[in-house]
């Protein structure tokens, strides 16, 4: 890699994969102060590797309308990226989610958070049966 590409790379980035539900905190410059804005959605693609040109695209449905934002991975305007749920996707680019409804998207991407809650429900049911 060239030196200019190594310039301002961020070190504390989480391990994100397509299918994950992420929350992106970005700084929005206003007239007098800087405001922090949050965008939460499903990560549908990562492009251009891990270098200075790397980008990722997040899709969310806001008010019944699908909204996609593409962020530079190492942008100084991004304060932090949180991973809310880890999704299991079998593709690298999830562009087919653009045509699907939210219910179908949840069904298509099996998330680990959902599996944990299922296991807890099963344990509580089996525990209640033993007490009776």
N, C-alpha and C positions, 0 to 999 in steps of 0.2 A: 504494500500500500504506500502511496505517496504521503509525504509529511503533511500536506494541506488536508488530506482526508482524515488524518489522525487528530486534527486540531481539537475540537471541543466535543469529543465523544463522551456520553454519559456512562457512568460506571454502575449505577444502582438501578438497572432496569430489570423488571421481573421477567421470568420465562413465560412468554405469551405464545399461544398457538391459536390458529383459527378454530372457532367454536367456543372460545372462552368468553364469558361475560366480563367486560372490563369497565372501569370507571376512570375517566381521564379528567384530571384537574388542569385547566389551562388558564393562563393569565390573559385578561382582555384589557388593553389599555383604554382608559377613559380620559376625560379632560384633566381632572385634578388628581385622581388616584388610580391605582391598578386594582381591578376587580377579578376575583377568581370565579371561574365558571366550570360547572361539572357537566360532563356528557357521559351517559352510561348506555352501553349497548353491546351487541355481539361483534366480536372481532371476525371480520369476513375475509381479510387478506393481509399478508405481509409481503412487501416487495423490496427488492434491491439489497438483500442480505442484511449485514449488521453494520455497515460502514456509515459514513456521514450522509449518504443519499438514501438511507433506508426509510421506508414509510410503512404505515399501517392504516387500515380502513376499518372504521367502526360504524355499525348500522343500528339504528334504533327507530321505533315507531312512536312518534310524538303526535298526539291528537288525531290518530288515525292515518297519519301521513308518514311514509318511510323517509328517514333522513340519514344520509351517509356523510361522514366527515373523514377526510384523509389527513393524517398528521405526519409530519416528519418525526422520526423516532428520536432524534437528538436535538429537537428544537428547544431553545431556551425559554419559550413561552409555555412549555408543558412543565407544570410543577411536579406532578407525580402521576403514576399509573397504578391503579389497584386492580387486582384480579378478584372478582366477586365469586364466580363459579368457574370450575374447569369443565369444559365441554369436550366430548369425544367426537371428533369429526374424522371422516375417512378421506377427506380431500384437503388440498392445500388452499384452494380458493373456493369460498362458499357463495359465489355469485347467484346460485340457484335459489338462495333464500329471499331474493328480491321479489319473487313471484309468490312466495308462500305466506300464509297468514301466521299470526303469532302462535296460535295453538299448534299448528303443524310444525313450526320451527322448534318449539319445546319438545315435541314428540320426536323429531328427527335427531336433535342433539341430546343425547343422554348425558346428563350432567352428574358429576360425582356428589354434589350436594343433595340431589334428589335421592340417590342411592343410600346415603347415610340416614336420611329421615325414614326411608322404608325399613331399614334395619332396626331403627329405634322403635317403630310402631310394632314390628313383629316381636321384639323383645318384651315390650309392655303387654302385648296380648298374651304371650306365653306366661309371663309372670302373674297376670291376673287370674289365669285358669288354674295355676298351681295353688293360689291362695284360697280358692273356693273349694 
